Amino acid sequence: MSTSVITSPIHQDLSDRIAVITGASSGMGRAAAMLLASRGAKIALLARRKAQLDEVAAEIRRLGGTALAIATDVTDAASVEAAAAEVRRTYGNANLVFNNAGLMLPGAIGQQPQAEWETQIDLNVTGAMRVIQAFVPQLEEAAAQGQVVDLVNTSSIAGQYVYGYFAVYSATKAFVSHLSRHLRLELGPKNIRVSVIEPGITETELQSHFTFQGAIDWIKNAAQSIEFLKAEDIATTVGFIVSLPRHVNLQQVVIMPTKEGI
């Protein structure tokens, strides 16, 4: 009887991967960048805050990794296209995109400032699409060359359930989840894996942007009874997804704090 050695995806070498990460200056994006870089991937860090990006890039290099910081505003099509061109020029075609930039601003319908709900839609929906449109040509070229290729979109458990005062945010994440299903239909036959991750409450700086008192109180109360997910938990999940064999696509992953009972 023949035997084979099973290599854990958690420790797989990723030195053949060119990874683009949006929202890379903090939270899930930063954690994913650090993890993927530690396993050998070349990292392109995209976010608006250049100073923070430079800090992440410097930390990756200090630990022996490879990183490129590109100040990018996903609400600006020209900025995203320029970032895609710089990635190709520096590393070659991206074969891993973690489409992660996002914003969460709860508020009451009819009372929330227009700028808050418009910004969520532009960043979470249109921004996500800008990243996809800019990088899919690179993913297609990489897949045609036989490389392992991944597009991982960040959604939220809020895209599946109804939460008071989270209507706009939840709707934007429902868009991302359903978009990802359609992308699999189009891109899967081209050997591009499309995955969507849907985390529950995660300890990131997103909550620090809340302006609606009801949501501020809700998140504070939740923290008394629930141990929130950490950004590193999401990063570990991303690392697992992209390390599976080429023919395996982990399509949709819901990641919840154990005590968040929904």
Long-range contacts (C-beta under 8 A, 24 or more apart in sequence): 9-239, 9-240, 9-243, 9-244, 10-236, 10-239, 10-240, 10-243, 11-39, 12-39, 12-243, 13-39, 13-40, 14-39, 14-40, 14-41, 14-242, 14-243, 15-39, 15-40, 15-41, 16-40, 16-95, 16-147, 16-148, 17-41, 17-42, 17-95, 17-96, 17-148, 17-242, 18-42, 18-44, 18-87, 18-91, 18-92, 18-93, 18-94, 18-95, 18-96, 18-142, 19-43, 19-44, 19-94, 19-95, 19-96, 19-97, 19-98, 20-44, 20-46, 20-83, 20-87, 20-94, 20-96, 20-97, 20-98, 20-135, 21-45, 21-46, 21-97, 21-98, 21-100, 22-46, 22-47, 22-72, 22-74, 22-97, 22-98, 22-99, 22-100, 22-101, 22-131, 23-47, 23-100, 23-101, 23-102, 23-154, 24-53, 24-56, 24-100, 25-49, 25-52, 25-53, 25-56, 26-52, 26-204, 26-205, 27-202, 27-204, 27-205, 27-206, 27-231, 28-100, 28-154, 28-199, 28-202, 28-204, 28-231, 28-234, 28-235, 28-238, 29-98, 29-100, 29-101, 30-56, 30-231, 31-230, 31-231, 31-232, 31-234, 31-235, 32-98, 32-100, 32-234, 32-235, 32-238, 32-239, 33-60, 33-67, 34-59, 34-60, 34-63, 34-235, 35-232, 35-235, 35-236, 35-238, 35-239, 36-96, 36-235, 36-238, 36-239, 36-242, 37-63, 37-65, 37-66, 37-67, 38-63, 38-65, 39-239, 40-65, 41-65, 41-96, 42-66, 42-67, 42-68, 42-91, 43-67, 43-68, 44-68, 44-70, 44-83, 44-86, 44-87, 44-90, 44-91, 44-94, 45-69, 45-70, 46-70, 46-72, 46-74, 46-83, 46-101, 47-71, 47-72, 47-101, 48-72, 48-73, 74-101, 74-123, 74-127, 74-128, 74-130, 74-131, 75-119, 75-122, 75-123, 75-126, 75-127, 75-130, 77-130, 80-130, 80-131, 80-134, 81-134, 83-134, 84-134, 84-135, 84-138, 87-135, 87-138, 88-138, 93-138, 93-139, 93-141, 93-142, 94-135, 94-138, 94-139, 94-142, 95-138, 95-139, 95-142, 95-143, 95-147, 95-148, 95-149, 95-150, 96-149, 96-150, 96-152, 96-242, 97-131, 97-132, 97-135, 97-139, 97-150, 97-151, 97-152, 98-152, 98-154, 98-238, 99-128, 99-131, 99-132, 99-151, 99-152, 99-153, 99-154, 100-152, 100-153, 100-154, 101-127, 101-128, 101-131, 102-128, 102-154, 102-172, 102-206, 103-206, 103-209, 104-156, 104-166, 104-169, 104-206, 104-207, 104-209, 104-210, 105-168, 105-169, 105-209, 105-210, 105-211, 105-212, 106-163, 106-165, 106-166, 106-169, 106-210, 106-212, 106-214, 106-215, 107-165, 107-168, 107-211, 107-212, 107-215, 108-165, 108-212, 108-214, 109-167, 109-168, 112-168, 112-212, 116-211, 117-168, 120-168, 120-169, 120-172, 121-168, 121-172, 124-169, 124-172, 124-173, 124-175, 124-176, 125-172, 125-175, 125-176, 128-153, 128-176, 128-179, 129-179, 132-183, 136-187, 136-192, 139-187, 139-192, 140-187, 140-190, 140-192, 143-190, 143-191, 143-192, 144-190, 148-193, 148-242, 148-246, 149-191, 149-192, 149-193, 150-192, 150-193, 150-194, 150-195, 150-241, 150-242, 151-183, 151-187, 151-192, 151-193, 151-194, 151-195, 152-194, 152-195, 152-196, 152-197, 152-238, 152-241, 152-242, 153-177, 153-179, 153-180, 153-194, 153-195, 153-196, 153-197, 154-196, 154-197, 154-199, 154-234, 155-180, 155-196, 155-197, 155-198, 156-198, 156-199, 157-198, 157-199, 157-200, 157-254, 157-256, 157-262, 159-198, 160-198, 160-254, 161-262, 164-214, 165-212, 165-214, 165-215, 166-215, 173-198, 177-252, 180-251, 180-252, 181-251, 181-252, 184-249, 184-251, 188-249, 191-246, 193-241, 193-246, 193-248, 193-249, 193-250, 194-249, 194-251, 195-241, 195-249, 195-250, 195-251, 195-252, 195-253, 196-251, 196-252, 196-253, 197-234, 197-237, 197-238, 197-241, 197-253, 197-255, 198-252, 198-253, 198-254, 198-255, 199-229, 199-234, 199-254, 199-255, 199-256, 200-229, 200-254, 200-255, 200-256, 200-257, 200-260, 200-262, 201-226, 201-228, 201-229, 201-257, 201-260, 202-228, 202-229, 202-230, 202-231, 202-233, 202-234, 203-228, 203-229, 203-230, 203-231, 204-231, 222-260, 225-259, 226-257, 226-259, 226-260, 227-257, 227-258, 227-259, 228-257, 229-255, 229-256, 229-257
